Amino acid sequence: EKAAARGGYPTAVDFIRLCETKEQAAEIIDYLERRKEITGEYAARLREQLNRHGLRSFGKRRKPGVQPASP
C-alpha cells in the first residue's frame, strides 16, 4: 500500500525501508502490530517476506527525512 493511498501517511513498508538490519525491521513490525497500526495477518506476511526474501525485498533503503518521489 502506497503512502499516497493513505493520505500521505507512511506505511509499514516505508518504515521497514528505513531499517539497516533485519532485526530492526522485525522490531518495527512488532511495534506496529502492538499498536494495532497493522493487523496480525499483515504482520505475519511482512515477517514471512523478511525471513524468506530479506530486508531489501521491501525496496531500496530510504534515508530518514527523505520522502520518495510522487508517482
C-alpha positions as CSV (number, residue, x, y, z in Angstrom):
1,E,0.0,0.0,0.0
2,K,1.5,3.3,-1.0
3,A,1.6,6.3,1.4
4,A,-0.3,8.4,-1.1
5,A,-3.2,5.9,-0.9
6,R,-3.4,6.5,2.8
7,G,-3.4,10.3,2.6
8,G,0.3,10.7,2.7
9,Y,1.0,8.7,5.9
10,P,3.9,6.3,5.9
11,T,3.1,2.6,5.6
12,A,4.7,-0.3,7.4
13,V,6.9,-0.8,4.3
14,D,8.0,2.8,4.4
15,F,9.2,2.3,8.0
16,I,10.9,-1.1,7.1
17,R,12.8,0.6,4.3
18,L,14.4,2.9,6.8
19,C,16.0,-0.1,8.6
20,E,19.6,-1.2,8.3
21,T,19.1,-4.7,9.7
22,K,16.6,-7.5,9.7
23,E,16.4,-7.2,13.4
24,Q,15.4,-3.5,13.2
25,A,12.7,-4.4,10.6
26,A,11.3,-7.2,12.9
27,E,11.2,-4.7,15.8
28,I,9.2,-2.2,13.6
29,I,6.8,-4.9,12.6
30,D,6.3,-5.9,16.2
31,Y,5.8,-2.3,17.3
32,L,3.2,-1.6,14.6
33,E,1.3,-4.8,15.4
34,R,1.3,-4.0,19.1
35,R,-0.1,-0.5,18.4
36,K,-2.7,-2.1,16.2
37,E,-1.5,0.0,13.2
38,I,-1.3,-3.2,11.2
39,T,-3.2,-6.4,11.6
40,G,-1.7,-9.6,12.9
41,E,-2.3,-11.2,9.5
42,Y,-0.4,-8.4,7.7
43,A,2.4,-8.5,10.3
44,A,2.8,-12.3,9.7
45,R,3.0,-11.7,5.9
46,L,5.7,-9.0,6.5
47,R,7.7,-11.3,8.8
48,E,7.4,-14.1,6.2
49,Q,8.7,-11.9,3.4
50,L,11.5,-10.6,5.7
51,N,12.6,-14.1,6.6
52,R,12.3,-15.7,3.2
53,H,13.5,-12.9,0.9
54,G,15.4,-10.5,3.2
55,L,15.2,-6.8,4.1
56,R,15.9,-5.4,0.6
57,S,12.9,-7.3,-0.8
58,F,10.8,-4.4,0.5
59,G,12.8,-2.0,-1.7
60,K,15.9,0.1,-1.6
61,R,16.9,1.6,1.8
62,R,15.4,5.1,2.3
63,K,17.3,7.7,4.2
64,P,15.4,9.3,7.2
65,G,13.7,12.5,6.3
66,V,13.8,11.9,2.6
67,Q,10.4,11.5,1.0
68,P,10.0,9.2,-2.0
69,A,9.1,10.9,-5.3
70,S,5.4,11.0,-6.1
71,P,4.4,8.6,-8.8
